């Protein structure tokens, strides 16, 4: 397995710290609202990486945090007149719903920053003791950036260039900092903000220290892989390295993986441009399996352009795979149990060719686009082998091999290609179907307000509708 390591800027063979085991930390969302589709990309990318490494036999310890103390959370809480913890807990639960709908597996551990304050105070104290940090008169604690000789090794930025050109690290209170590039580890409380007692002042941690502490607690001082969006390379991940390595004296992470940006119709996603979409909004138009499939049609390190046309193409492509899986599942029900002919044995052996194509693609820095191509080759072969049999039906052994392989490879990508009927056994199925029928009638009568009201009512109950050529389908999230 080769991974592009941001630290070295080249593809490297993955060699774990401990054979057969993988420790991985992925920076999670700040929970002040529903997650947007930009948040979804790293979730899907690195969930797929985890699935593939587990497929290869690794015992994966996968940690992804929730940042539950932040200016945006506090602002939202003040707007609603509630405690910030109410905002963060609400959107952690909503995020988990969206992750489940995206078929993103829960992490081994989902730490929350507010529950790890003691560890942050301990790490900051250690940095002060080692001379890498200092407290200002008002209780703010800063990291002494120039005390870490390797600062800039991940982003490949030069400290002197940052001093003269870049301002990204500089924050308020420069007059009390030894160097404008020093960054905050602990900040004093403000009126109406959550705070915790510390040796320096009542306050709260800086963003960067949170991930260093959570990674160390749940994975150890040195980990195999640290990952996230490319927007985190600088300053967040650069600062994590500085803090962690100055505390432990050891390498923080051997490999760094970063996914590229998501654009909307070739423009940066922005609320001001009106092209900002949450995962929940997308779920009102598409099964989120379509979004997951779409996210994997491009190499994860490059930019990805989101558009309605591309989502429709992704939907049609995913339907091809699902249709084949359904056909194989149906064919298996009455496939004969008989010995394979020589030609059928050759077809059975040939299935491993597609598996190897898939694995070669995934081993090449998680090239999911080529892995999908391998799945389509398998689909083409399965359709040809089973549908062309005519009266002489394909034997069960061959049909099952095609089906099992298709389901297995799709599952590595997190794609559910054999779906159970959502209505089966659901106690509310009849009522839901009745509401869908009323919505259909409302649309027919051009009463779109009523139709939207029915959709929204169902969504509030955790039921997502998808309008297809075959009619309206529904599922729970």
N, C-alpha and C positions, 0 to 999 in steps of 0.2 A: 504494500500500500504506500503510494507516494502522496505527500501532502505539500502544497505550496506554503512555506513558512514565511510569514511576513517579516520575521526577525532577520532572516538571511536573504530574503527575496529570491528564493529558488525552491524548486521541488526537492523534497528530501524523503528518503525511505523512512517510514515510521518505525521507530524502535522504542517500545515502552520501557518505562523505568523498571517495572516488574513484569516478567514474561507472563502473557496471558491476561494481564489486567490493564485497564485504561482509566486514568483519572482525568476528568474534563470539566471545566468551568465555563459556563456561557452567561454573559451579562443579560439579565432579564429586564422587563419593562418597569418604568416608573408608573405606579398605579394611581392615576388621577382621573382616568376616563376609560372608555372602551378602547381596546388596542386597535391600531390602524393597520392597514395592509403592509406598511413598511416594517412594523413590529413583527408581522407574521413571517417575513422572509427568513430572518435568522432562526426563528423557532422551527420552521419547516426544514431548512437546510441542515441544521445541526442535529435535529431529531432523526433525519435520514442518515446522517453520518453515524450516529449512535446505533441505529438499527442495523446498518451494514457491518459495523464492527462487532456487534453481538452475533450477527449471522456468521462472521468469520471465527467466532468462538471466544471473543474477549469478554471478560467480566468487567462491565462498564460502570464506574461510579460517576454519575452525571449530575452535576450541581448547577442549578440555575436560580438566581435570586429574584426577589421582588424588592424594588426600591420603594419603601413605604414611608419615607420622610423626605420631603423635597418642597421647594418653593411653590411648585405648581399644585401640589396636594394641599398645602396650607392656603393658597389663594382660593382653591375650589371650596375648601371647608369654610372659609370666611364668607364666601358668596352665599353658601347655603345655611350659614349659622350653626354649623355642627363641629364636632371635634374632628381633627384631621384623621384620627384612627378610623372613624366611621367611613370616611371617603376611601381610605386605602383598603380596608377590609371589604367594602362593597365591590371595589373594582378588581381586587384579587379574585373574588368569586366569579365575577363576570369574565375575567381573563381565563380562568380555568374552564369555564363553559365553552369559550371560543376555541381554546386549545383542544378540548375534547372533540368539538365539531370538526376541527382541522386534522383530527387523528394524530395529534402530537402527544406522545406519552408523557405522563408526569415524570419529573426528574426524580432521581434517587432521593434528593433533598431539595426542597424549595425554601431556603432561608429567607428571613425578613430582616432588614437592616435594624429595625427598632428593637429586635429581640437579641441583638448581638452587641449592644452598646458597651458592655463590660470589656469585651475583647478589643474593641476599638480604643478604649481608654488605655488598656494594657499596651497595645502596640504603639500608641502615641507616646506613652511614658518611656517605652524602650527607645524610641527614636530620639527623644530629648536627651536621655541618658547617654546615648552614643554620639551625641553632637550633631545629629541630622535634622533636628527640629528645635524650635524655640517658642516660648510664649511671650506675647506682647503685653503691654500694660493693661489692656482691657480684657485679657484672658484668651484672646485669639491665639491659636497655635498654628505656626507655619512650618512647612517642610523646607529645609535649607537645600534648594535644588542643586546648587553648585557643589554640595558635599558628595554627590553621587557622580563619579567620574564618567560613568557610562550613560548618563542621561541623554536621551535622544536616539538610542540604539535601535528602538523599534520603529519610530517614525522617520528615522534618518534625518533628523533636524539637528542643527548646530546651535548650541546655547547662545553664542555671540550673535548669530543671525536672528535668533528669537528676540534677543534684547533690543536689537535695532529695528527689526521689521515686524515680527509677530507680536500680537497683544493678547493671544488667546488664553494665556495662563494668568494674566494679570487681573486682579480683583480689587474691590474697594479696600481702602486702608493701606495704600501703597506707602504712605508716609511713615508707617510703623514697621514696614518690612525691611529686612536687611538688603534684599535684592528684589527688584520688581517681578522677577520670575518665580519667586517663592510662592507656594500655593497653600491653601488652607486645609488643615487637618481637623480643627475644632473651631467652632464659631460661637460667640456669646448669644444668648437668647434675646429675642425681641418680644415686644408686647404681643400677646395672642398667639405665640408660637409654642410648639411642644419643646420641652427641654429636659435635660438630665444633669444631675450633679457630676462634677469632675474636679480634679485637683486645680484646674485653672479658672473655671467659672461654670455656672449653670449654662448649658448650651446644647448644641447638637453637632454631630460629626459632619465633616465635609464628605462629598460624594465619593471621592476616590478611595478613601480609607475603608469604606464599607466593604467593597469587593475584596480588597486584600485580606481583610480579617475573615470574611466568610469562606473564601477559598482555602485559607490556611486551616481553619477549624475543621472543615468537612473533607478536605482532600490532602492536607499536609503542606509543608513548607515549599516543596517542589512538586509541580504537577506535570502531567504529560502535555495537555493541550488547554489553552485558553482561547476562547472564541467570542465573536460578536460582530456587529456591523462595522464597516470600514470607518464610519464617522467616529468610532470610539478609539481608534488608534492613537490619536492625539487630541486632547491631552490625557484622557481617562486611562487608557492602558499603559501609556508611557509613565504616568504617575503611579499606577499600581506597581509597575516593575521597580521604580525607585524606592517606594515605601517598603515593599516586601523584601527586596534584596538587601536594603540597608538594615533591616531588622534581623534577618536570618543569616546574612552572609552567604546565601546559597542562590543558585539560579531559581527564578520564580516559576517559569514555564519553559519547557523545551521546544514547544511548537505553538505558533500563533496563527489562527485561521480567522479570516475576515470576509464576510459576504459584501457584494457590491450594493449600490443604491438601487432603489426602486423608483422609476419615473412614471408619470401618468401622461399618456399621449405625448411622450418625448419632452415633458416638462417636469421640473422638480415638484413633488407633492407639497402643497401648501394650502392652508385654510384661506389665505388671502386670494389665491387663484381659483378657489372654488373647486379644486380637484382633490380634496382630502376625503378619503373613504375609510371607514372603520370596517373591520372584519364582519361585524354584525350587519352593517348595511349591505355588504356584498352577499351575505347569507340570505338576504331577502330576494335576491335575483338568481343566485346559483347555489347548487349543492357545493359546500366548501371543499369537497373532494376535487372539484374543478379548479378551485384556486390553488390547492396543493399541487395538482398536476401541472398547472400553468407555471408555478414557481420553479419547477424542476426542468422546464424545457430549455433553460439556458444554464451555462456554467455558473456556479454560484459566485465566483469572484468578480464577474463582469456586471455591468449595469443591466437591469431588466426593465423593459418598457411594458407598462400595463395599459391595455385599451379594451374597449368593448369587443372589437373585432378579434383580438387575440384571445380573449376569454371564450368567445364563441368557437374559435378553432380548437382551443383546449377542450371545451366541452364535447365537441364532435369526436376528437381523438380519443378521449377517455371513454366515450360511448362505444367506440370500436373495440376497445379492450374488454369492457364489461359485456358487450354483446357476445363476443367470442367465449368469455367465461361462462355466460348463461347457456350458450349453445352446447358447450362441452358438458356442463352440469346436467343438462337435459338429455344429451346423448348417452351419458353414463348410466342413466336410469334403466335403459333397455339394451345396453351394449352387450353383445354375447361374450360369454366366458369361453374363449377358445385359444388355441395356440396361435402364435403370430407367424405369418408368412415371412419369407426372406426379406421382401420389400418392407414389411411392417417392422421387422427387427431393425432394418437400416434406419427407418424413421425414428424408432425409439432411441437408437444410439445417437441419432442426429440432434436430439433435444439438448444433449450436453454441449453441443456447439453454441447454442443460444445462451446457455448458462455461462459459458466461458466468455462470450462476447460481453455479456452483462457485467461479469466480474472484472474483466479487463478495463471496461469503462470506469467502473467505480473505483478500481485500484489506481486509476490515473487521476488523482486529486478530485475524487467524487464527481466524475463527469456524468451527471444524471441525464443530460441530453442524449449522449450516446447509449446510455443504459436503456432509455426509453426506446431508442431505435432497435436495440436487441429484443425488447419485448414485442415490438411490432413485427419483427421477423418471426418470432415465435408464434404470434397470432396468425400471420399469413400461412405458416406451415401447418398449424393446427386446423385452420379453416379448410385448407386444401386436403389434408389427410382424412378428416372426418366427414366433411360435406360431400366429397367426391366419391364416397364409398357406395352410394346408391343403396340397392337392396342388400348388398353384402356389407352389413354395418361394420364399422371399425371395432376391433376387439376392445374389451373393457380395459385391459392392461395399458393399451396405447392411449386411449381417451383419458384415463386417469392420470397417466404420466404428463400429458399435455396440460390438463387442468391443474394438477398439483404444482407443476413448475410455474405456470402462469400466475397462480395465486401467491406462490412463495416469492417470486421476483417482484410482483406488484406490492406485496406487503412490505418488502424492504424499503420501497419508496413511500410507504405509508398509504398506499392506495387500496381501498376496499373494492374489489371488482366483483365479488359475489355478495350481494346484499340481501339481508332478510327483509321480508315484507314488514314495514313499520306498523301496519295495521294489525298484524297477527298478534292476538292476545292483548292488545291495548284496550283497557277498560273504557277509554274515551273515544275509541275509533269511530263509532257510529255518529257521535255528536260532532266530531271533527269533520267527517265526510259531509254531514248535513250543512255545516258552516261553509265548507268549500263549495257546495252546490248553491247556497245562497249568494256567495261571492260571484260565482259564475253567472248567475241570473242578473245580479246587479251590474256586472260589466256589460252584459248583453243589453241591458236597459240604459247603458251609459251613465249609471249612477256610481261614478268612480269614488266619490266620498265614502259611500257605504262599503264598496269593495275594499278600499284602503283601510277602513275601520275594522273590517273583519280580519284582514291580514295582520294588522297591528295587535288586535286582541289575541289572536293565536300566538303571535310572536312573544307577547308578554307572558304567555303560558308555556314558553319554551318550545313552540312548534313553528318550524320554518316551512314555508311553501316554495315550491319551484314549479313554474309554468313551463311545460314542455309540449312538444307536438302531440304527445300521447295523452295529454291532459295535465291536471295539476297533481303533483306529488307532494307528500309531506313527510317530515321526520322531526324527531325531538332532538334538541340540543341541550 
